[in-house]
Amino acid sequence: MKKFSVANQKGGVGKTTVVRHLAHSAIERGLRTLVIDLDPQGNLTRSVRATLPDPSMPADRSGAHLLFQTKVAPIPQKINENLSLFAGNRDLTAVLEWPIDCVEHARAHLASLDDQFDICLIDTPPTMCNLLFAGMICADYLAMPCDLDEDATTGLLDLADQAERIREHFNPALQLVGVLLNKVNSRRAYDQAERIALRNQWGDVILDAELQERSATKLAKKAPVWRNPRGDSDRRAAREMRAVCEAIFTKIGF
């Protein structure tokens, strides 16, 4: 099982959107897919469960917080034949105060599921905290979605530094897939200048595929943006998202 995480300490940069669409793409590829929502807000969890007859939180052992302890063996909730979920919920807030060493429990639990899934997709919260670090410690691959807001681009250096520390002290196998530019407005001069500056600064770390600022992408929560596009803008959004998924899957060996 290959484990892929997205991270950025700023909210609204597209982490959940990317994981959601990677999950749809993985299922279409026939990959046995495990999704882990490490954000206590549970936005990814709600959208994944939206297809179920009863999308409410079941009283079972599929809460993502259970990955970080050993008293109860966590069991992912089966959503469909090729998709299972460890759910994000408010119980994850307790993990924020636990020592970082508890991530080793999560790694052990995931290792026990290694032969049951082909890919594990991990969404992380929008803050520099133990849950974000856990996503990087548990992953083989890391991508950093980023919009062109000054706060987001400035924070990339801090995030890259944290990823390097994770690699040095916890997870030497962690590989950076790249920085994904999101919500790019090709008609806004600031975006064009910032886009050029980032590509000059980061070089090949910036993925060639990028996502333009489109309402269709923002609204695609219960189904992928490429399903039933209604106009030219929807079709462009679909092509862009498919290109991003293809680029990421290629980089991680699928």
Secondary structure, 3 states (H helix, E strand, C coil): CEEEEECCCCCCCCHHHHHHHHHHHHHHCCCCEEEEECCCCCHHHHHHHCCCCCCCCCCCCCEHHHHHCCCCCCCCEEEECCEEEEECCCCHHHHCCCCHHHHHHHHHHHHHCCCCCCEEEEECCCCCCHHHHHHHHHCCEEEEEECCCHHHHHHHHHHHHHHHHHHHHCCCCCEEEEEEECCECCCCHHHHHHHHHHHHHHHHHECCCCCECCHHHHHCCCCCCCCCCCCHHHHHHHHHHHHHHHHHHHHCCC
